[in-house]
Amino acid sequence: MAAVVITGASRGIGLATAREFARAGDHVHAMCRNPAGAGDLHSLAAETGNVTLHQMDVTDFASIDRAAAEIGDAVIDVIINNAGIVGNFEHQHIDSMDYDAWRHVLETMMLGPLRVTQALMGNLARSKAAKIIFISSEWGSSVYDSKGLYLYAYASAKGGLNRVAQLMAAQLRERNIIVVPIHPGYVRTDMAGPIADISPEESGAGIHSVTNSLTMADSGKFYRWNGTIHPW
Ligand SMILES: NC(=O)c1ccc[n+]([C@@H]2O[C@H](COP(=O)([O-])OP(=O)(O)OC[C@H]3O[C@@H](n4cnc5c(N)ncnc54)[C@H](OP(=O)(O)O)[C@@H]3O)[C@@H](O)[C@H]2O)c1
């Protein structure tokens, strides 16, 4: 049984991934901004007995430290850094940039994941098979064709996150910690809407399967949810 931390676990891809791990018998530390309102996570906890809820906003470092303190000295085997936002959809390009929204996107998807990971490094060090997953995006790939849509804020955050993941993979190799960014697919969540390609269940099952299959030889690669390699 692995112990898994998932951020942004209240809905969408985070919730679907939490279901996969908890139903497989792993213990999920489900991080969410509003535990009282996270009905689906409470249902999952009642169903499996494998879920602990913690309050965490990844842009609020004090809340990260509080959640880490709740976990204490327990071993953590996997961190799924999933929490994310698109930002101000209409105003993130050359003709109109909402800079406050851009800062918030960077804090949520670049700084936050690093801070969460840092707070749990001692817990990962106690694992025999530690893995750090960053839920990235094809938008963070330098070869992604955005087909006329210009999301400077979102793309820069995921591109920066990918570089952080590459550097971290190199730095943590000697500590035997696997680091991998995963593009979760174009998924029918609140973020992408009903026109997207795949269900949250398919994405969550893929993330679960890829995470479980990773070995040190895979560290520093950029994966898709379906186990194929995404170009940087
Ligand atoms: N959907 C796609 O097609 C797609 C494609 C590529 C990558 N992704 C990435 O996949 C991840 C999950 O996306 P999704 O589609 O599941 O989005 P979603 O349905 O909008 O869910 C976003 C999740 O992130 C949480 N969150 C947002 N800001 C947070 C913060 N500051 N602190 C903690 N939690 C926060 C939300 O919590 P609340 O419930 O409290 O708001 C929610 O649980 C994101 O990193 C996204 O960029 C998604």
The ligand as a MOL file (V3000), in Angstrom:
LIG
                    3D

  0  0  0     0  0            999 V3000
M  V30 BEGIN CTAB
M  V30 COUNTS 48 52 0 0 0
M  V30 BEGIN ATOM
M  V30 1 N -8.8520 19.4440 -18.2220 0
M  V30 2 C -7.9080 19.4170 -19.1450 0
M  V30 3 O -8.1790 19.2010 -20.3540 0
M  V30 4 C -6.4590 19.5700 -18.7550 0
M  V30 5 C -5.4950 19.4700 -19.7940 0
M  V30 6 C -4.1510 19.6010 -19.4660 0
M  V30 7 C -3.7810 19.8300 -18.1540 0
M  V30 8 N -4.7340 19.9420 -17.1750 0 CHG=1
M  V30 9 C -4.2720 20.1780 -15.7940 0
M  V30 10 O -4.8600 19.2250 -14.9250 0
M  V30 11 C -4.9740 19.7660 -13.6120 0
M  V30 12 C -6.4010 19.5760 -13.1130 0
M  V30 13 O -7.2700 20.2530 -14.0050 0
M  V30 14 P -8.8340 19.9530 -14.0890 0
M  V30 15 O -9.1730 19.8950 -15.5270 0
M  V30 16 O -9.1840 18.8170 -13.1970 0 CHG=-1
M  V30 17 O -9.4020 21.3300 -13.5170 0
M  V30 18 P -10.6920 21.6530 -12.6170 0
M  V30 19 O -11.7730 20.6870 -12.8890 0
M  V30 20 O -10.9230 23.1060 -12.8120 0
M  V30 21 O -10.1660 21.3820 -11.1270 0
M  V30 22 C -9.1150 22.1560 -10.6240 0
M  V30 23 C -8.7600 21.6630 -9.2510 0
M  V30 24 O -7.6520 22.4560 -8.7810 0
M  V30 25 C -8.0350 23.0230 -7.5300 0
M  V30 26 N -7.3510 24.2940 -7.3110 0
M  V30 27 C -7.3590 25.4000 -8.0940 0
M  V30 28 N -6.6120 26.3680 -7.5340 0
M  V30 29 C -6.1370 25.8490 -6.3800 0
M  V30 30 C -5.3120 26.3440 -5.3400 0
M  V30 31 N -4.8280 27.6020 -5.3580 0
M  V30 32 N -5.0070 25.5360 -4.3030 0
M  V30 33 C -5.4910 24.2860 -4.2630 0
M  V30 34 N -6.2920 23.7500 -5.1790 0
M  V30 35 C -6.6080 24.5380 -6.2270 0
M  V30 36 C -9.5410 23.1500 -7.5780 0
M  V30 37 O -10.0350 23.2650 -6.2650 0
M  V30 38 P -11.4440 23.9990 -5.9030 0
M  V30 39 O -12.5000 22.9370 -6.0510 0
M  V30 40 O -11.2330 24.4890 -4.5160 0
M  V30 41 O -11.6230 25.1380 -6.8920 0
M  V30 42 C -9.8870 21.8390 -8.2490 0
M  V30 43 O -9.8430 20.7660 -7.3310 0
M  V30 44 C -4.5560 21.2490 -13.7190 0
M  V30 45 O -3.2060 21.3830 -13.3140 0
M  V30 46 C -4.6980 21.5160 -15.2140 0
M  V30 47 O -3.8600 22.5870 -15.6370 0
M  V30 48 C -6.0660 19.8210 -17.4550 0
M  V30 END ATOM
M  V30 BEGIN BOND
M  V30 1 1 1 2
M  V30 2 2 2 3
M  V30 3 1 2 4
M  V30 4 1 4 5
M  V30 5 2 4 48
M  V30 6 2 5 6
M  V30 7 1 6 7
M  V30 8 2 7 8
M  V30 9 1 8 9
M  V30 10 1 8 48
M  V30 11 1 9 10
M  V30 12 1 9 46
M  V30 13 1 10 11
M  V30 14 1 11 12
M  V30 15 1 11 44
M  V30 16 1 12 13
M  V30 17 1 13 14
M  V30 18 2 14 15
M  V30 19 1 14 16
M  V30 20 1 14 17
M  V30 21 1 17 18
M  V30 22 2 18 19
M  V30 23 1 18 20
M  V30 24 1 18 21
M  V30 25 1 21 22
M  V30 26 1 22 23
M  V30 27 1 23 24
M  V30 28 1 23 42
M  V30 29 1 24 25
M  V30 30 1 25 26
M  V30 31 1 25 36
M  V30 32 1 26 27
M  V30 33 1 26 35
M  V30 34 2 27 28
M  V30 35 1 28 29
M  V30 36 1 29 30
M  V30 37 2 29 35
M  V30 38 1 30 31
M  V30 39 2 30 32
M  V30 40 1 32 33
M  V30 41 2 33 34
M  V30 42 1 34 35
M  V30 43 1 36 37
M  V30 44 1 36 42
M  V30 45 1 37 38
M  V30 46 2 38 39
M  V30 47 1 38 40
M  V30 48 1 38 41
M  V30 49 1 42 43
M  V30 50 1 44 45
M  V30 51 1 44 46
M  V30 52 1 46 47
M  V30 END BOND
M  V30 END CTAB
M  END
